[in-house]
Amino acid sequence: MTPSGKDSSGGQRDPRRPMPPSISPNSAPQRRSVVPPTQTSRPDRPSTRTSPPAGAPAPMPQQSQQQRPPQVQNQQRPPQQQQRPPQQPMPQQAPPRPPKRRRKHRGCRTVAVVLIGLFVLFWVAFLLWAQSNINTVDALSGAPDTPGETYLIVGSDSREGWDHPDSTEGARTDTIMLLHKPESGPVALISIPRDSYVEIPGYNKNKINAAFAFGGPELLVETVEGLTGLTVDAYFEIGFTGVGEIVDALGGVELCHDADVSDEKSKMEWEAGCHVVGGDDALAFSRMRYSDPLGDIGRTQRQQQLVSVVAQDILDPATILNPFKLVPLTAAGLDAFRVSEGTGVFDLGKFALTLRSGMGGNAVTGTPPIADLGYGVDGVGSTVLLDPDQIDEFWDKIANGEFEPGTEVGGFN
């Protein structure tokens, strides 16, 4: 037989005749040594094997397994399909929520910017209006500065002549208070009795409130500076009739007095204790002295109390942040005050904060030391004699902040 599979006579080989051992089949012996079909099958590559000749034995079971690559791949896909997230088109097509929130936030920011702008605009307009309505007067002496901040607060029962400073001749001051903030130490608010017998430059000795009648605010400032040794940085004059208007603008204030009073001259009618009062009653409270055993000293104490309460209520955030309350209150306050030339709205704010400290529990309050409450002087009348042995040391301690916080100083010994 020839290698071509034909016998020597040229006929076709009988398929039932066993094949000689020297000729190996194309299939089984070689395939047993290869890797499993799951690793070698390449469904994307066409098979290079030729079909077995006619009459060849049927393919073995391994062949049928090798020729089924789709089943092998289907057995391996489930893990791959589990790793691949299923498509969810609906959530992707739904309108996203974040843009709506961003639009809402942009709207809130716009509203906030508008409100802030209106708030700033209001305050700018308010400050310009207040600055243009400040009543000023020449009062400062121009003396060299002394350490700390010193304010002179003067009160009277009248506001007449404020538009004409030269018309102060003959006028008297009912209240004189010195507010001093030292470089270190507590703020001091000292009431100087209006009848204090002092040296008035160019007029010899007289009652201190006569200085205002002789030379107006400038001579009064110069007289106080000579008495205390402190240079006045700013002058504030209060018309107590205007304070009554401020009290009404605040809606009333609470004042306290520990005695029953029925005073005909001041019109003060009072039952011992604390009461919320309006402007007229507050004005009577600050004027009364004839029914007070302490006389002028008692009156200065009540005036200090009134100024303190008014200052605290004005600086209350509920007042400052309420335009409907702040504007009429400021109008009444500007009408009640006149200040030294060059004082602006920020100076007024600084003064108000210092005054509030001077009314607090840590402030030093009282009067200068007094030797005699009824010191008679020919041609002058009854005066208050300040203690000559203590007065200089007293003002030095005030200037340097040497008194203990919360101390009530001076008075009659």
C-alpha positions as CSV (number, residue, x, y, z in Angstrom):
1,M,0.0,0.0,0.0
2,T,1.2,3.5,-0.8
3,P,1.2,6.4,1.7
4,S,-1.7,8.0,-0.1
5,G,-4.1,5.4,1.3
6,K,-4.6,3.4,-1.8
7,D,-3.6,-0.1,-2.5
8,S,-1.1,-1.1,-5.1
9,S,-3.8,-1.8,-7.7
10,G,-5.0,1.8,-7.4
11,G,-8.4,1.1,-5.8
12,Q,-9.9,2.7,-2.7
13,R,-8.8,1.3,0.7
14,D,-11.4,-0.7,2.6
15,P,-12.4,1.4,5.7
16,R,-13.0,-1.7,7.8
17,R,-9.5,-2.7,7.5
18,P,-7.4,-1.7,10.5
19,M,-4.9,1.0,10.0
20,P,-1.3,0.2,10.3
21,P,0.3,1.3,13.6
22,S,2.8,3.5,11.7
23,I,0.1,5.9,10.6
24,S,-1.3,8.0,13.5
25,P,-4.8,9.5,13.2
26,N,-5.3,13.3,12.9
27,S,-7.3,13.5,16.1
28,A,-7.2,11.7,19.3
29,P,-3.6,11.0,20.2
30,Q,-2.5,14.5,19.6
31,R,-5.4,16.2,21.4
32,R,-5.0,14.4,24.7
33,S,-1.9,16.3,25.4
34,V,-3.2,19.8,24.7
35,V,-4.8,22.1,27.3
36,P,-8.5,21.9,28.0
37,P,-10.8,23.4,25.4
38,T,-11.9,26.1,27.7
39,Q,-8.4,27.7,27.4
40,T,-7.6,27.0,23.8
41,S,-10.9,27.5,22.0
42,R,-10.9,30.7,19.9
43,P,-14.4,31.2,18.5
44,D,-13.2,34.2,16.6
45,R,-10.6,32.3,14.6
46,P,-11.7,29.8,12.0
47,S,-10.6,26.2,12.5
48,T,-7.6,25.0,10.2
49,R,-8.5,21.4,10.6
50,T,-9.6,19.5,7.5
51,S,-12.6,17.3,7.5
52,P,-11.9,13.6,8.0
53,P,-11.9,11.6,4.8
54,A,-14.9,9.7,4.0
55,G,-15.3,6.5,5.9
56,A,-13.2,7.8,8.9
57,P,-14.4,6.9,12.4
58,A,-16.9,9.2,14.0
59,P,-15.5,12.0,16.2
60,M,-14.8,11.1,19.7
61,P,-16.7,12.8,22.6
62,Q,-13.8,15.1,23.2
63,Q,-14.2,16.5,19.7
64,S,-17.8,17.3,20.3
65,Q,-16.8,19.1,23.4
66,Q,-14.2,21.1,21.6
67,Q,-16.6,22.1,18.9
68,R,-19.0,23.7,21.4
69,P,-17.2,27.0,22.3
70,P,-20.5,28.9,22.9
71,Q,-21.4,26.7,25.8
72,V,-17.9,27.1,27.3
73,Q,-18.2,30.9,27.0
74,N,-21.7,30.9,28.4
75,Q,-20.3,29.1,31.5
76,Q,-17.7,31.9,32.0
77,R,-20.0,34.9,31.3
78,P,-22.1,34.9,34.5
79,P,-19.2,36.2,36.6
80,Q,-18.6,38.9,34.0
81,Q,-22.2,39.8,33.9
82,Q,-22.4,40.1,37.7
83,Q,-19.5,42.6,37.7
84,R,-21.1,44.7,35.0
85,P,-23.7,47.1,36.6
86,P,-27.1,47.0,34.9
87,Q,-28.0,50.0,32.9
88,Q,-30.6,52.2,34.5
89,P,-31.6,54.8,31.9
90,M,-34.5,56.3,33.8
91,P,-32.5,57.9,36.6
92,Q,-30.1,59.3,34.1
93,Q,-32.9,60.8,32.0
94,A,-34.7,62.3,35.1
95,P,-34.0,66.0,35.7
96,P,-31.2,66.3,38.4
97,R,-32.0,67.9,41.7
98,P,-28.7,69.9,42.4
99,P,-29.4,72.6,39.7
100,K,-32.7,73.4,41.5
101,R,-30.8,73.8,44.8
102,R,-28.2,76.0,43.2
103,R,-30.9,78.2,41.7
104,K,-32.5,78.5,45.2
105,H,-29.1,79.3,46.7
106,R,-28.5,81.9,44.1
107,G,-31.8,83.5,44.9
108,C,-31.0,83.6,48.6
109,R,-27.7,85.2,48.0
110,T,-29.3,87.8,45.8
111,V,-31.8,88.7,48.5
112,A,-29.0,88.8,51.1
113,V,-26.9,91.1,49.0
114,V,-29.9,93.4,48.4
115,L,-30.7,93.5,52.1
116,I,-27.0,94.2,53.1
117,G,-26.9,97.0,50.5
118,L,-30.1,98.6,51.8
119,F,-28.7,98.3,55.4
120,V,-25.4,100.0,54.4
121,L,-27.3,102.7,52.4
122,F,-29.5,103.4,55.4
123,W,-26.6,103.9,57.8
124,V,-24.7,106.1,55.3
125,A,-27.7,108.3,54.9
126,F,-28.4,108.3,58.6
127,L,-24.9,109.3,59.5
128,L,-24.9,112.1,56.9
129,W,-28.2,113.3,58.2
130,A,-27.1,113.2,61.8
131,Q,-23.8,115.0,61.1
132,S,-25.6,117.8,59.3
133,N,-27.9,118.3,62.3
134,I,-25.4,118.5,65.1
135,N,-25.6,121.7,67.1
136,T,-22.1,123.0,67.8
137,V,-20.6,125.8,69.9
138,D,-17.1,127.2,70.5
139,A,-16.1,125.8,73.9
140,L,-12.6,124.4,74.0
141,S,-9.7,126.4,75.4
142,G,-6.9,125.0,73.3
143,A,-4.8,124.1,76.4
144,P,-2.2,121.4,76.0
145,D,-3.6,117.9,76.2
146,T,-3.4,115.8,79.4
147,P,-3.4,112.0,79.5
148,G,-6.6,110.2,79.0
149,E,-9.9,111.4,77.7
150,T,-11.9,114.2,79.5
151,Y,-15.4,115.3,78.7
152,L,-17.3,118.2,80.3
153,I,-21.1,117.6,80.5
154,V,-23.2,120.6,81.3
155,G,-27.0,120.6,81.9
156,S,-29.5,123.4,82.0
157,D,-33.3,123.8,82.2
158,S,-33.3,125.8,78.9
159,R,-32.3,125.4,75.3
160,E,-33.0,129.1,74.4
161,G,-30.2,130.8,72.5
162,W,-28.6,127.7,71.2
163,D,-28.8,129.0,67.7
164,H,-27.2,132.2,68.9
165,P,-24.2,131.4,71.2
166,D,-23.7,135.0,72.2
167,S,-27.1,135.0,74.0
168,T,-25.8,132.9,76.9
169,E,-25.1,136.0,79.0
170,G,-26.9,135.7,82.3
171,A,-27.7,132.0,81.8
172,R,-26.8,129.5,84.6
173,T,-26.0,125.8,84.5
174,D,-27.8,123.4,86.8
175,T,-25.5,120.4,86.3
176,I,-21.7,120.2,85.8
177,M,-20.2,116.7,85.4
178,L,-16.7,115.7,84.5
179,L,-16.3,112.4,82.7
180,H,-12.7,111.1,82.6
181,K,-11.3,107.9,81.1
182,P,-7.7,107.5,82.3
183,E,-5.0,105.7,80.4
184,S,-5.3,102.9,83.0
185,G,-7.8,102.5,85.8
186,P,-11.6,102.9,86.0
187,V,-13.7,105.6,84.3
188,A,-14.8,108.4,86.6
189,L,-17.9,110.5,86.5
190,I,-17.7,113.3,89.0
191,S,-20.5,115.9,89.6
192,I,-19.3,119.3,90.5
193,P,-21.9,121.2,92.6
194,R,-23.0,124.2,90.6
195,D,-22.5,126.5,93.7
196,S,-18.9,125.4,94.2
197,Y,-16.8,128.4,95.2
198,V,-13.9,128.5,92.7
199,E,-11.6,130.8,91.0
200,I,-13.0,132.1,87.7
201,P,-10.3,133.5,85.3
202,G,-10.7,137.2,85.0
203,Y,-13.6,137.4,87.6
204,N,-12.0,136.4,90.9
205,K,-13.8,133.8,93.0
206,N,-17.5,133.0,92.5
207,K,-19.9,130.1,92.1
208,I,-18.7,127.9,89.3
209,N,-22.0,128.2,87.3
210,A,-21.4,131.9,87.2
211,A,-18.6,131.3,84.8
212,F,-21.2,130.2,82.2
213,A,-23.1,133.4,82.7
214,F,-19.9,135.6,82.5
215,G,-18.3,134.0,79.4
216,G,-20.4,131.1,78.1
217,P,-19.0,127.6,77.5
218,E,-15.4,128.7,76.8
219,L,-15.0,130.4,80.2
220,L,-16.7,127.5,82.0
221,V,-14.3,125.0,80.3
222,E,-11.4,127.2,81.3
223,T,-12.6,127.4,84.9
224,V,-13.1,123.6,85.2
225,E,-9.6,123.0,83.7
226,G,-8.1,125.4,86.4
227,L,-10.0,123.5,89.1
228,T,-9.1,120.0,88.0
229,G,-5.8,120.2,86.2
230,L,-7.4,118.2,83.3
231,T,-7.7,119.5,79.7
232,V,-11.2,119.1,78.4
233,D,-11.3,117.2,75.1
234,A,-15.0,117.7,74.3
235,Y,-17.9,119.7,75.6
236,F,-21.5,118.4,75.8
237,E,-24.3,120.7,76.8
238,I,-27.7,119.1,77.5
239,G,-31.0,121.0,77.7
240,F,-33.0,119.0,80.2
241,T,-36.2,120.0,78.5
242,G,-34.8,118.1,75.6
243,V,-34.0,115.2,77.8
244,G,-37.7,114.9,78.5
245,E,-38.3,114.6,74.7
246,I,-35.7,111.8,74.6
247,V,-37.4,110.0,77.4
248,D,-40.7,110.1,75.5
249,A,-39.0,108.8,72.4
250,L,-37.7,105.9,74.4
251,G,-41.2,105.1,75.6
252,G,-40.3,106.0,79.3
253,V,-37.5,105.1,81.6
254,E,-37.3,103.6,85.1
255,L,-36.1,105.9,87.9
256,C,-35.7,105.3,91.6
257,H,-36.0,107.5,94.7
258,D,-36.3,106.2,98.2
259,A,-38.6,108.9,99.7
260,D,-42.1,110.3,99.1
261,V,-41.9,113.7,97.5
262,S,-44.4,116.4,96.8
263,D,-42.4,119.4,95.6
264,E,-44.3,122.5,94.4
265,K,-41.5,124.2,92.6
266,S,-40.3,121.2,90.5
267,K,-43.8,119.7,90.2
268,M,-42.3,116.3,91.4
269,E,-44.9,114.0,92.9
270,W,-43.2,110.8,93.9
271,E,-44.0,107.7,95.9
272,A,-40.9,106.0,97.4
273,G,-39.6,103.3,95.1
274,C,-38.9,102.8,91.4
275,H,-41.3,103.8,88.7
276,V,-41.4,104.0,84.9
277,V,-42.0,107.6,84.0
278,G,-42.4,109.8,80.9
279,G,-40.6,113.0,79.9
280,D,-42.4,115.4,82.2
281,D,-42.0,113.3,85.3
282,A,-38.3,112.7,84.4
283,L,-37.8,116.4,84.1
284,A,-39.3,117.1,87.5
285,F,-37.2,114.3,88.9
286,S,-34.0,116.0,87.7
287,R,-35.0,119.5,88.9
288,M,-36.2,118.8,92.4
289,R,-33.9,120.0,95.2
290,Y,-35.9,122.0,97.8
291,S,-37.6,118.9,99.2
292,D,-34.3,117.0,99.3
293,P,-32.3,117.1,102.6
294,L,-29.1,117.0,100.5
295,G,-30.2,120.0,98.4
296,D,-28.1,120.5,95.3
297,I,-26.0,117.4,96.0
298,G,-29.2,115.2,95.9
299,R,-30.3,116.9,92.7
300,T,-27.0,116.1,91.0
301,Q,-27.3,112.5,92.0
302,R,-30.8,112.2,90.4
303,Q,-29.5,113.9,87.3
304,Q,-26.7,111.4,87.1
305,Q,-29.2,108.6,87.4
306,L,-31.4,110.1,84.6
307,V,-28.5,110.6,82.2
308,S,-27.3,107.0,83.0
309,V,-30.6,105.4,82.3
310,V,-31.1,107.4,79.1
311,A,-27.6,106.5,77.9
312,Q,-28.1,102.8,78.6
313,D,-31.4,102.7,76.7
314,I,-30.1,104.6,73.7
315,L,-27.2,102.1,73.4
316,D,-29.4,99.1,73.7
317,P,-29.2,97.0,70.5
318,A,-33.0,96.9,70.4
319,T,-32.9,100.6,69.9
320,I,-29.8,100.9,67.6
321,L,-31.0,98.2,65.2
322,N,-34.6,99.5,65.0
323,P,-34.7,102.4,62.4
324,F,-38.3,103.3,63.5
325,K,-37.1,103.9,67.0
326,L,-33.6,105.1,66.3
327,V,-34.5,108.0,63.9
328,P,-37.0,109.8,66.1
329,L,-34.7,109.2,69.2
330,T,-31.7,110.7,67.4
331,A,-33.8,113.6,66.2
332,A,-34.8,114.3,69.9
333,G,-31.2,113.8,71.0
334,L,-29.7,116.2,68.4
335,D,-32.2,118.8,69.5
336,A,-31.3,118.3,73.2
337,F,-27.5,118.5,72.7
338,R,-25.0,121.0,71.6
339,V,-21.3,120.1,71.4
340,S,-17.9,121.6,71.0
341,E,-16.8,122.6,67.5
342,G,-15.3,119.8,65.5
343,T,-17.3,117.0,67.2
344,G,-18.7,114.5,64.7
345,V,-21.1,111.5,64.9
346,F,-18.3,109.1,65.6
347,D,-17.1,111.3,68.5
348,L,-20.7,111.2,69.8
349,G,-20.6,107.4,69.6
350,K,-17.3,107.3,71.4
351,F,-18.6,109.7,74.1
352,A,-21.8,107.6,74.6
353,L,-19.7,104.4,75.1
354,T,-17.5,106.2,77.7
355,L,-20.5,107.6,79.4
356,R,-22.0,104.2,79.6
357,S,-18.8,102.9,81.3
358,G,-19.0,105.9,83.6
359,M,-22.5,104.8,84.7
360,G,-21.5,101.1,85.2
361,G,-20.8,99.3,88.4
362,N,-17.0,99.6,88.0
363,A,-17.0,103.4,87.6
364,V,-15.8,105.9,90.1
365,T,-18.7,108.2,91.0
366,G,-19.4,111.0,93.4
367,T,-18.4,114.6,94.0
368,P,-15.2,116.4,95.0
369,P,-14.5,116.4,98.8
370,I,-16.7,119.1,100.4
371,A,-15.8,121.1,103.5
372,D,-19.0,123.2,103.9
373,L,-22.4,123.0,102.1
374,G,-23.5,126.5,103.2
375,Y,-20.4,128.6,103.0
376,G,-21.5,132.2,103.0
377,V,-19.6,134.8,101.0
378,D,-20.4,138.5,100.9
379,G,-21.7,139.6,97.5
380,V,-22.0,136.0,96.4
381,G,-24.4,134.3,98.8
382,S,-24.4,130.7,100.1
383,T,-21.8,128.6,98.3
384,V,-20.4,125.1,98.5
385,L,-16.8,125.1,99.9
386,L,-14.6,122.4,98.4
387,D,-12.1,120.9,100.9
388,P,-8.9,122.8,100.3
389,D,-6.8,120.2,102.0
390,Q,-8.0,117.3,99.8
391,I,-9.0,118.8,96.5
392,D,-5.7,118.7,94.7
393,E,-4.9,115.1,95.7
394,F,-8.4,114.1,94.7
395,W,-8.1,115.3,91.1
396,D,-4.6,113.7,90.8
397,K,-6.1,110.4,91.7
398,I,-9.0,110.9,89.2
399,A,-6.5,111.8,86.5
400,N,-4.3,108.7,87.1
401,G,-7.1,106.2,87.7
402,E,-6.0,105.5,91.3
403,F,-9.4,105.0,92.9
404,E,-10.7,101.5,93.2
405,P,-13.4,100.5,90.7
406,G,-16.9,101.0,91.9
407,T,-15.9,103.5,94.6
408,E,-18.1,106.4,95.5
409,V,-15.8,109.3,96.3
410,G,-15.8,112.8,97.8
411,G,-18.9,114.2,99.3
412,F,-19.4,116.0,102.5
413,N,-17.3,114.9,105.5
